[in-house]
Amino acid sequence: MKIKIKLQLIIIFSALALLGILFTNLYRQQQTEKQFKQQALTMELNQAIFNENQIREKYFFYHEGRSKEQFLLIHEKIGGIFKRMLGSFAKAEEKIYLEKMAGLHDQIGRFFDDLADLTKNWRSMTPPHKSMRRRPKDAHKGRRFHKCCRTSC
């Protein structure tokens, strides 16, 4: 073989190796970006579920209409996140699990609505004088108090 042919083969091999490395890097970069997007969606979902749980608990402690509205808004937001996740995750396994999670999320929303309606009905049925009972002022009398700390024994 002549030196010219050897150099041409080396150049062709180097060019092919360079193209292989370039396409591999582009493919890996796309995969990494996809993973980052999926991770961002997952983190957004986690944060929204955490907020939803806090607002749900706040509603059941204080029964405020504002908390119910906030819960419903976040509930819709989480439903949108699930839809975006279904588009972002490509594996059939992942989609099946996401669909199950979305179904469970919808059930949580229905249960919240049912429980909120029951709470509303219960509050409308309870007379205000019974629900607002207080201890009598003299309820502490008859108990023995320790001299130094004034707490009951």
Secondary structure, 3 states (H helix, E strand, C coil): CCHHHHHHHHHHHHHHHHHHHHHHHHHHHHHHHHHHHHHHHHHHHHHHHHHHHHHHHHHHHHCCHHHHHHHHHHHHHHHHHHHHHHHHCCCHHHHHHHHHHHHHHHHHHHHHHHHHHHHHHHHHHCCHHHHCCCCCCCCCCCCCECCCCCCEC
